[in-house]
């Protein structure tokens, strides 16, 4: 016979088991799936950068789970072409039914994609492409985690005139919208700080023979040269500046993309180069150390800026998804969650302004040769909390 006390104990045990296993069943429910459409070039001239960007996004989501949410990445190739990027975005949203879009390398695709994001009411996180119009306050469904065109170059212009004490500059920049925005921001800040633009040279986009442009500059008339080129074009410019005898006597300054992915190939032609960067491997913070160790252990080697910027963009997306509990049905709530983010990233303090443009530190760096004879960047100064319309009010900090 089971006594009343034993019967009560059995009933309590059953209730306890029901509670425990019932809770396990609830917590073990299938997670919410959030589909993220990733738009980067994997063919064409920007493919190497797009592959690095995809690598950074995958690296973040492979190593950071969101409680109760399964993030599904759907990759598409923009080829760096605005029309193809638009077609792929439509396919991702209308056929794949992604909840948001993430990516973009080059400025040419940023504005049409921003317009489509608004039309389709699809959140878009621009991870790299710098066209200022994408975050000019007219695109409520768009944010950019990278620095916009000019957001590095304005502080660099001020720093060149006031801290490097250079007063007469030659500008070299490819003749297209990105070169115009970047060189223009440098010139505005440089002249406002007392500098003079002696000459502007605008080679066609993709130029690698800079002789006709460098030869027009009188070395005696300048003490600094600003340059915006990238990839093989930047390698050629650095070498030809040396060949024509302008360097190493004349200081060269440039935004960080000048050496992105090609610093090792430049050798000592860029020794002494001063740049304004949003991130460099040398940053000494806990988040950057963790990022670099993760990349080294799972990919191998040292990560570049395209990997880091995309990794950070993925972190921004993940934090916003987590903030809304994976519920992407209320787009306004998701955009509000994005805009309210504030955290420490591998690149330092991160937040957005009211337009959706990231506010970040700009690091002034210099290229030096290490003991192994390899070109590396060392941080000279930090210009804190640089927004899209930064003005030189804050002091730099060592």
C-alpha positions as CSV (number, residue, x, y, z in Angstrom):
1,X,0.0,0.0,0.0
2,X,1.2,3.5,-0.8
3,X,0.8,5.8,2.1
4,X,-0.7,9.3,1.7
5,X,2.7,10.8,2.3
6,X,4.3,8.6,-0.4
7,X,1.4,9.5,-2.8
8,X,2.0,13.2,-2.2
9,X,5.7,12.7,-2.8
10,X,5.0,10.9,-6.1
11,X,2.6,13.7,-7.2
12,X,5.2,16.4,-6.4
13,X,7.8,14.5,-8.3
14,X,5.5,14.2,-11.3
15,X,4.7,17.9,-11.2
16,X,8.5,18.7,-10.9
17,X,9.3,16.5,-13.9
18,X,6.5,18.1,-15.9
19,X,7.8,21.6,-15.1
20,X,11.4,20.7,-15.9
21,X,10.8,18.8,-19.1
22,X,8.0,21.1,-20.1
23,X,10.4,24.0,-19.8
24,X,13.0,22.1,-21.8
25,X,10.4,21.5,-24.5
26,X,9.6,25.2,-24.6
27,X,13.3,26.3,-24.6
28,X,14.0,23.6,-27.2
29,X,11.6,24.9,-29.7
30,X,12.9,25.5,-33.2
31,X,14.7,28.9,-33.2
32,X,13.4,31.8,-35.3
33,X,15.2,32.0,-38.6
34,X,16.4,35.3,-39.8
35,X,17.6,35.4,-43.5
36,X,20.4,37.8,-44.3
37,X,21.1,38.6,-47.9
38,X,24.8,39.3,-48.4
39,X,25.7,41.4,-51.5
40,X,29.3,41.5,-52.4
41,X,31.3,41.1,-55.7
42,X,32.8,37.7,-56.2
43,X,33.5,38.2,-59.9
44,X,35.0,41.2,-61.7
45,X,37.6,43.7,-60.6
46,X,36.4,43.9,-57.0
47,X,36.2,40.2,-56.5
48,X,39.2,39.9,-54.2
49,X,37.7,42.5,-51.9
50,X,34.2,40.9,-52.0
51,X,35.7,37.5,-51.1
52,X,37.4,39.0,-48.1
53,X,34.2,40.8,-47.1
54,X,32.2,37.6,-47.3
55,X,34.9,35.9,-45.2
56,X,34.5,38.5,-42.4
57,X,30.8,38.1,-42.3
58,X,30.9,34.3,-42.3
59,X,33.6,34.4,-39.6
60,X,31.4,36.4,-37.3
61,X,28.3,34.4,-37.6
62,X,30.2,31.1,-37.5
63,X,31.4,32.0,-34.0
64,X,28.7,34.1,-32.4
65,X,25.3,32.5,-31.7
66,X,22.1,34.5,-31.0
67,X,19.9,32.9,-28.4
68,X,16.8,31.5,-30.0
69,X,17.7,32.8,-33.5
70,X,19.2,31.0,-36.4
71,X,20.8,33.3,-38.9
72,X,20.8,32.1,-42.5
73,X,23.2,33.8,-44.9
74,X,22.2,34.0,-48.5
75,X,25.1,35.2,-50.7
76,X,24.8,37.0,-54.0
77,X,27.4,38.4,-56.5
78,X,27.1,42.1,-57.4
79,X,30.2,42.0,-59.7
80,X,30.6,45.6,-58.5
81,X,28.0,46.5,-61.1
82,X,25.0,48.7,-60.1
83,X,22.5,46.9,-62.4
84,X,23.6,43.4,-61.4
85,X,23.6,44.5,-57.7
86,X,20.0,45.8,-58.1
87,X,18.9,42.6,-59.8
88,X,20.4,40.4,-57.1
89,X,18.9,42.6,-54.3
90,X,15.5,42.1,-55.9
91,X,16.0,38.4,-56.1
92,X,17.1,38.1,-52.5
93,X,14.2,40.2,-51.2
94,X,11.4,39.1,-53.5
95,X,12.3,35.4,-54.2
96,X,14.6,34.4,-51.3
97,X,12.5,36.5,-48.9
98,X,15.5,37.7,-46.9
99,X,14.8,39.9,-43.9
100,X,17.6,42.3,-44.5
101,X,20.5,43.1,-46.8
102,X,24.2,43.4,-45.8
103,X,27.4,44.2,-47.7
104,X,28.5,46.4,-50.7
105,X,32.1,47.2,-51.6
106,X,32.1,50.0,-54.1
107,X,30.3,53.3,-54.1
108,X,28.7,52.9,-57.5
109,X,26.3,50.3,-56.1
110,X,25.5,52.0,-52.8
111,X,23.1,54.7,-53.9
112,X,20.8,52.5,-56.2
113,X,20.7,49.8,-53.4
114,X,19.9,52.5,-50.8
115,X,17.0,53.6,-53.0
116,X,15.8,50.0,-53.4
117,X,16.0,49.4,-49.7
118,X,13.7,52.3,-49.1
119,X,11.2,51.3,-51.8
120,X,11.0,47.7,-50.6
121,X,11.2,48.7,-46.9
122,X,14.2,46.3,-46.4
123,X,16.9,47.2,-43.9
124,X,20.3,47.6,-45.5
125,X,23.6,47.6,-43.7
126,X,26.3,49.0,-45.9
127,X,29.6,47.5,-44.7
128,X,32.2,49.2,-46.9
129,X,30.9,51.3,-49.8
130,X,31.5,54.9,-49.0
131,X,29.2,57.1,-51.2
132,X,28.1,59.8,-48.9
133,X,24.6,60.0,-50.4
134,X,23.7,56.5,-48.9
135,X,23.6,58.1,-45.4
136,X,22.7,61.6,-46.1
137,X,19.5,61.5,-44.0
138,X,17.1,60.6,-46.9
139,X,17.3,56.8,-46.6
140,X,15.4,55.6,-43.5
141,X,16.2,51.9,-44.1
142,X,19.9,52.3,-44.6
143,X,22.9,52.5,-42.2
144,X,26.6,52.3,-42.9
145,X,29.0,50.7,-40.5
146,X,32.1,51.8,-42.4
147,X,33.5,55.3,-42.6
148,X,32.0,57.3,-45.5
149,X,34.0,58.9,-48.2
150,X,35.7,61.9,-46.7
151,X,35.3,60.8,-43.1
152,X,38.9,59.8,-43.0
153,X,40.1,62.4,-45.4
154,X,38.8,65.5,-43.6
155,X,40.6,64.7,-40.3
156,X,43.7,63.8,-42.4
157,X,43.6,67.3,-44.0
158,X,43.4,69.0,-40.7
159,X,46.1,66.8,-39.2
160,X,48.5,67.3,-42.1
161,X,48.3,71.1,-41.8
162,X,48.3,71.4,-38.0
163,X,50.2,68.4,-36.7
164,X,52.5,67.6,-39.6
165,X,52.8,71.3,-40.3
166,X,52.7,70.9,-44.0
167,X,51.3,73.9,-45.9
168,X,51.5,73.3,-49.7
169,X,49.9,70.3,-51.1
170,X,49.4,68.5,-54.4
171,X,46.3,66.4,-54.7
172,X,46.3,63.1,-56.7
173,X,43.0,61.2,-57.0
174,X,41.2,59.1,-59.5
175,X,38.7,61.2,-61.5
176,X,35.3,59.8,-60.3
177,X,32.9,60.4,-57.5
178,X,34.9,58.6,-54.7
179,X,38.1,60.5,-55.6
180,X,36.1,63.8,-55.7
181,X,34.5,63.2,-52.3
182,X,37.7,62.1,-50.6
183,X,40.1,64.6,-52.1
184,X,37.5,67.3,-51.6
185,X,37.1,66.6,-47.9
186,X,40.9,66.6,-47.5
187,X,41.2,69.9,-49.4
188,X,38.4,71.6,-47.4
189,X,39.9,70.7,-44.0
190,X,43.5,71.3,-45.1
191,X,42.8,74.9,-46.4
192,X,40.6,75.7,-43.4
193,X,43.6,74.9,-41.2
194,X,45.9,77.2,-43.2
195,X,47.1,75.0,-46.0
196,X,47.2,75.7,-49.7
197,X,46.3,73.4,-52.6
198,X,49.0,74.0,-55.2
199,X,47.8,71.6,-57.9
200,X,45.1,69.0,-58.4
201,X,45.9,66.0,-60.6
202,X,43.0,63.7,-61.6
203,X,44.0,60.6,-63.5
204,X,41.2,58.6,-65.1
205,X,39.8,55.8,-62.9
206,X,42.1,52.7,-63.1
207,X,45.2,54.6,-64.3
208,X,48.5,52.9,-63.4
209,X,50.8,55.1,-65.5
210,X,51.0,58.3,-63.4
211,X,54.1,59.8,-65.2
212,X,52.1,62.4,-67.2
213,X,50.5,63.6,-63.9
214,X,53.5,63.5,-61.6
215,X,55.7,65.3,-64.1
216,X,53.3,68.3,-64.0
217,X,54.1,68.9,-60.3
218,X,57.0,71.1,-59.4
219,X,58.6,69.4,-56.3
220,X,59.9,72.8,-55.1
221,X,56.3,74.1,-54.8
222,X,54.9,71.5,-52.4
223,X,55.8,69.8,-49.1
224,X,53.1,67.2,-49.1
225,X,51.1,65.1,-51.6
226,X,47.7,63.6,-50.9
227,X,46.9,60.4,-52.8
228,X,43.7,58.4,-53.3
229,X,44.3,55.3,-55.3
230,X,43.8,51.6,-54.5
231,X,45.1,48.2,-55.3
232,X,47.6,48.0,-58.3
233,X,47.0,51.7,-58.9
234,X,48.3,52.6,-55.5
235,X,51.3,50.3,-55.9
236,X,52.2,52.0,-59.2
237,X,51.8,55.5,-57.8
238,X,54.0,54.8,-54.8
239,X,56.7,53.4,-57.1
240,X,56.5,56.2,-59.6
241,X,56.6,58.9,-57.0
242,X,60.0,57.4,-56.0
243,X,61.1,57.0,-59.6
244,X,60.4,60.7,-60.3
245,X,62.3,61.7,-57.2
246,X,59.4,63.2,-55.2
247,X,59.7,60.7,-52.4
248,X,61.1,60.2,-49.9
249,X,61.7,64.0,-49.5
250,X,58.0,65.0,-50.0
251,X,55.6,63.6,-47.4
252,X,52.8,61.5,-48.8
253,X,49.5,61.2,-47.0
254,X,46.5,59.1,-47.9
255,X,43.3,57.4,-46.5
256,X,43.7,53.9,-45.3
257,X,42.4,52.2,-48.5
258,X,45.6,53.3,-50.3
259,X,47.5,50.4,-48.8
260,X,44.5,48.1,-48.0
261,X,45.4,44.6,-49.2
262,X,48.6,45.7,-50.9
263,X,50.9,47.1,-48.2
264,X,53.2,44.1,-48.3
265,X,53.6,44.5,-52.0
266,X,54.7,48.2,-51.7
267,X,57.9,47.5,-49.8
268,X,59.9,50.6,-48.8
269,X,58.2,52.8,-51.4
270,X,55.7,53.8,-48.8
271,X,58.0,54.0,-45.8
272,X,57.0,57.1,-43.8
273,X,53.5,57.3,-45.5
274,X,51.0,58.9,-43.1
275,X,47.4,57.6,-43.3
276,X,44.0,58.1,-41.7
277,X,42.4,54.7,-41.0
278,X,39.3,53.4,-39.4
279,X,41.1,50.2,-38.3
280,X,44.6,48.7,-38.4
281,X,45.9,45.4,-37.0
282,X,48.1,47.3,-34.5
283,X,45.1,48.6,-32.4
284,X,45.6,47.6,-28.8
285,X,42.1,46.7,-27.5
286,X,40.5,43.5,-26.2
287,X,38.0,43.2,-29.1
288,X,40.7,43.6,-31.8
289,X,42.9,41.0,-30.1
290,X,40.0,38.5,-30.0
291,X,39.2,39.3,-33.7
292,X,42.8,38.8,-34.9
293,X,43.2,35.6,-32.9
294,X,39.9,34.2,-34.3
295,X,40.9,35.0,-37.8
296,X,44.3,33.5,-37.4
297,X,43.0,30.3,-35.9
298,X,40.2,29.7,-38.4
299,X,41.5,31.3,-41.6
300,X,45.2,31.9,-41.1
301,X,47.4,34.9,-41.3
302,X,46.7,38.5,-40.6
303,X,43.3,39.9,-41.4
304,X,42.9,43.0,-43.6
305,X,40.5,45.9,-43.4
306,X,37.9,44.4,-45.7
307,X,37.6,41.4,-43.4
308,X,37.4,43.6,-40.3
309,X,34.9,46.0,-41.6
310,X,32.6,43.2,-42.7
311,X,33.1,41.3,-39.4
312,X,32.0,44.5,-37.6
313,X,29.0,45.0,-39.9
314,X,28.0,41.4,-39.1
315,X,28.3,42.2,-35.4
316,X,26.1,45.2,-35.8
317,X,23.5,43.1,-37.6
318,X,23.6,40.4,-34.9
319,X,23.3,42.9,-32.1
320,X,20.2,44.5,-33.7
321,X,18.6,41.1,-34.4
322,X,19.2,40.1,-30.8
323,X,17.7,43.3,-29.6
324,X,14.4,42.6,-31.3
325,X,14.5,38.9,-30.4
326,X,14.7,37.8,-34.0
327,X,11.4,39.3,-34.8
328,X,12.0,41.1,-38.1
329,X,8.3,41.8,-38.9
330,X,8.5,45.3,-37.4
331,X,11.0,47.0,-39.6
332,X,10.8,50.3,-37.8
333,X,11.6,48.6,-34.5
334,X,14.6,46.9,-36.1
335,X,15.9,50.2,-37.6
336,X,15.5,51.8,-34.1
337,X,17.5,48.9,-32.6
338,X,20.2,49.5,-35.2
339,X,20.5,53.2,-34.6
340,X,20.6,52.9,-30.8
341,X,23.6,50.5,-30.8
342,X,26.7,51.6,-28.9
343,X,29.5,49.1,-28.2
344,X,33.2,48.5,-28.4
345,X,34.2,46.9,-31.7
346,X,37.6,45.7,-33.0
347,X,38.0,49.2,-34.4
348,X,37.1,50.9,-31.1
349,X,33.9,52.7,-29.9
350,X,31.0,52.3,-32.3
351,X,27.7,54.1,-32.7
352,X,25.5,55.7,-35.3
353,X,24.4,59.3,-35.8
354,X,20.8,60.2,-36.6
355,X,21.3,59.6,-40.4
356,X,22.6,56.1,-39.9
357,X,26.2,56.9,-40.5
358,X,28.7,55.3,-38.1
359,X,30.6,57.5,-35.7
360,X,34.0,56.0,-35.1
361,X,37.6,56.8,-34.2
362,X,40.0,57.7,-37.0
363,X,43.6,56.5,-36.4
364,X,46.5,58.4,-37.8
365,X,49.2,55.9,-38.7
366,X,52.6,55.8,-40.3
367,X,54.2,53.1,-42.3
368,X,57.5,51.8,-40.9
369,X,59.8,48.9,-41.6
370,X,59.9,46.3,-38.9
371,X,63.0,44.2,-37.9
372,X,62.1,41.7,-40.6
373,X,62.1,44.4,-43.3
374,X,58.3,44.3,-43.7
375,X,56.1,47.3,-44.0
376,X,53.7,47.8,-41.0
377,X,51.5,50.5,-39.7
378,X,52.0,52.1,-36.3
379,X,49.5,54.3,-34.7
380,X,50.6,58.0,-34.2
381,X,47.3,59.6,-33.0
382,X,43.6,59.0,-32.4
383,X,41.0,61.4,-33.5
384,X,37.9,60.4,-31.5
385,X,34.2,60.2,-32.4
386,X,34.4,61.2,-36.1
387,X,31.1,61.7,-37.7
388,X,30.1,62.4,-41.3
389,X,30.4,66.2,-40.8
390,X,33.3,66.2,-38.4
391,X,34.9,69.4,-37.4
392,X,38.3,69.8,-35.7
393,X,37.1,70.6,-32.2
394,X,38.5,67.7,-30.2
395,X,42.1,67.3,-29.4
396,X,44.0,64.2,-30.6
397,X,45.0,61.7,-28.0
398,X,48.2,59.6,-28.1
